[in-house]
Amino acid sequence: MEIPKISIIVSTYNAEEWLKKVLWGFEQQIFKDFEVVIADDGSKAPTKELLAEMAEKVHYPIVHVWQEDDGFQKSRILNKAVTACSADYIIMTDGDCIPREDFVQVHYINKQPGYFISGGYYMLPMNISKLITLDDIEKQRCFNIQWLKEKGIPQTFKNNKLTARGIISKVLNWVTPTNASWNGHNSSGWKKDIENVNGFDERMQYGGQDRELGERLFNFGLKSKQLRYSAVCVHLDHKRGYKTPESIAKNVGIRNATKKEKSVWTFYGITK
């Protein structure tokens, strides 16, 4: 098999209903030369069964990277997934983010040596997250603001994430006050750059481990591109039982040290 142009890491944990929608979203992509690497932080058998079922239905290869359930260890499984990627360029997203049909294409055409890309997401409430069908994804209704309004989405500025195209999306990318940080739900970069900073810091549980990776990439000399209004996914709602004050406080301390010391390398990453 030829090496794909893009590897896409999708993180998941016991969320088959959402993961199926996400994988179907990747089946609709305009740009098709990619593999999907599932970073599975200890899911039970139903996830493995879903992946076997979906592998028969989608055009792209699925690589399942799994580890034993040891609490929230997303950093650890993401590092294993990075190692498993066969392409030189990696998109990272989550198993609750359905990509719009141009998602991979936008990352691919905007990739550039010396940069990583920071994309956006459009958060959906639980009721709409549940009612989205595979047909809605295939027909791209779940990215249509009129369809979403009919389901109860209010009129807000963030709707521009779904409606902006061409020059308007470029202007909004440029003027947004949001930093172009590394976001776990929608970012991409070169595999060698991620390896050069030793990937994610595995001391970090929930809360900012993606941003901390981005901060080390900045310290390494990389710049970032803001594509908040161009590289778009819809984010399905879910509970966050793994979010604790302790994990947040611990991670804030690690991030502060990274900034203060201008760290590039973590000793708790891909290479131990």
N, C-alpha and C positions, 0 to 999 in steps of 0.2 A: 504493500500500500504506500502511496505517496504521502509525504509529510504534509499536513494541512497548513494553510497560510496563517490560521489563527487557532489558538486553544482557548476555550471558554471554561473557566472554573465556576461551577454552581455549587454553593454550599447548601447543605440540607441536614435536617434532623427530624425523623418521624413525622413528615408532613407530606404524605403522598398526594393528597387532594390538590395542594398548591403546586407541588413539584410537577405533576402531570400537566398542569396548565402552562407552566414555564417551559417545559420541554416541547410542548405543542407550539408555543410562541417561537421557539428556535426553528421549528419545522417550516415556518412561514417566511423565513428570512430571504431577502433579495440576494444577498451575498451568501454563497453556500459552501465555500471551501473552509470548513472548520470542523473541529472535534469538540465535544462537550465532556469535560472531566468533572465528575460528581465528587465533591469533597464532603464525605458522609461522616459526621461526628458521632457514630455509634447507633445509627438507626436499626430497628428490628427488621425481621424478614420481609414485611410488606413492601418496604422501599426497594429491596433487591428484586422482588417479584415485579414491581412496577417497571423498573429499569429493563428487565428482560422483555417485558411486554412492549415497552416503547421502542426498544432497539429494533423490533420487527416492523415498526410503523414509520420511523423517521429516516431521512436520507443520510444523516451524519453519524459517525461512530460515537458511542458512549463508553467512556472509561470510568469504572466505578472504583474510587479510592475510599476505603472504609477503615475505621479504627474502632476498637472496643469503647463502649460507653464509659467514660470516666469523668462525668460531669461536663460542663461547658468547656471544651478544648478546641475551639474553632481555629485558633492560631496554629495549633499543632497539625490539624488535618489540612489546613490551607498550605502549609509548608510541604506536606507530603504530596498534595495535588500539584503544586508548582513543579516539583521534581518529576512528576508523571507527565507533564505537558510535553508534547512533541514539537510544537511550533515555537518559533522565535519570539512571537508576540502573544501576550495573554490578556484576555478580558476577564475581569472578576465581577461576579454578580451573585445574587442570593436566590434560593429556591422559592422565594415568595415574590419575585419580580418578573412579570411577563414582559418580554422585549417587543417593542414595535418592529414592524417588518424591515425597517431600515437601520435597526440598532447596530448590527455587526458591520454593515457597510459604512456607517458613519465613523465608527472606531477605526476601521481599516483604512479609509481614505485620509484620515486626519493623523494617523500615527507618524511619528517623526523622531529620529535619533536625538537623544538629549532631553526628551520630554516624556511625561505621562499624561493621560487624559482623565479628566474628572467629568462624569456625566450626571444626569439628573434623574429624579423619579417623581411620580405623581401618586400620592398616597390615597388609597381607596378605603372607604369604611367597610366594616365586616359584611353588611348585607349585600353590597354590590360585589365584594370579593367572592362571596359564595355563589351568586347567581350567574356569574360569567361562565359560559359554556365553551367547549372546544370550538363550536361553530362560531361563537362571538369572536374568538381569537383568530380563527381562519379568515373570517370576513373583516377583521380589524375593527369591529364595533366598539370594543372596550377601549379604544383610543379615540373614539369619535365623541367630541364634547357634547353634541346634541343628544346622542344616545345616553350618555352619562347623566345629562340634565334630566332627561325623562325618568331616570331611575332615582333622582333626588339630589344629585351633586349641585351645590350652590355656585353662583357666579362669583368667582374670585380671581385675583391677578394670576394665581398659580395655573389657571386654565390655559394661560399662554404656553405652558410647557407642551400641551397637546395640539394647540392651534398654530403656533409660530412655525413658519417655513422660510427657507431661503434667506434673504437679507435680514428679515425681521428677527429670525432666530439668532443670526450672527450678532446683530445689535444687542439683543437681550443677553447673549452670552458675555458680551463685552461690558455692559453696564451693570450687571448683577453685582450686588455687594457681597455675595457669598464667595468665600475663598475656594479656589480650585484645589481642594485637598483630595487625598486618596480616600475614596468612599467604598466600603465593601459591597454596596448594592450596585455600583456602576462605575467602574474605573478600568483603565487598561494601561499596560506598559510593556517594556521589553523584558523578556525572561532574564537576560544577562544582568540587567539593572537590578531586578529584584534579588537575584542571587548575589550580586556584588555588595548588597547591604545585609545579606544573610536572612532575607525573608522576614516573617513575622516574629515578634518577641513572644515566645511560648509561656512566659510568666503571666501574660495578660489574658484574663478571661473577658467577660462582656464589658464593653465600654471603651471605644477609642483605639483598639489595636490596629485598625486600618489607618486611622489618622497618624498614628505613631510611625507606621511604615512609611507613609508619605513624608513625614518630617525628616526621616533619615535619608530618603531619596533626595529631598531638597538639600540636606547637608552634604550629600554626595555630589551635588552640582547640577542636578536635574531641575528643569522648569516644568510647569504644568500648563495644560490647555483647558480652558473652561468650556465645556460643551453641554451645559445644564439644559439648554433649550433645543439641542440637536440630537444628542444620544439619549433617547427617552425610553423608560419602562414604566409600567404601572405597578405599584407596590401593594400587594394584598395584605390585609390586616391580619394580625395574630397577637396572641398573648406573649409577654416577655417574662416568664417565670424565672429565668436565669439572671435577671438584672438585680444586683444587690448593691447596697451602699458600700460594702467592703470591696467588691470588685472595682467599682467606679473609683473609689479613693486610691486603691492600689495602682490602678492604671494612670490616674492623674499624676501620681508620684513618678512613675516611669517616664511618662511623656515630658514632665517638667525637667527631669534629668537629661533626656535626649536633647531638649532645646538648650539647656544651660551648657551642657558639655559638647554641643554640636556633634553628637554621636552619628556615625555612619553605620557602624557594625553592631549587631547584637550578639552576645555570646550565648543566647538562648534561642537560636533560630534554626535554620536548615542544617547547618554544620554545627555539631556540638563540640 
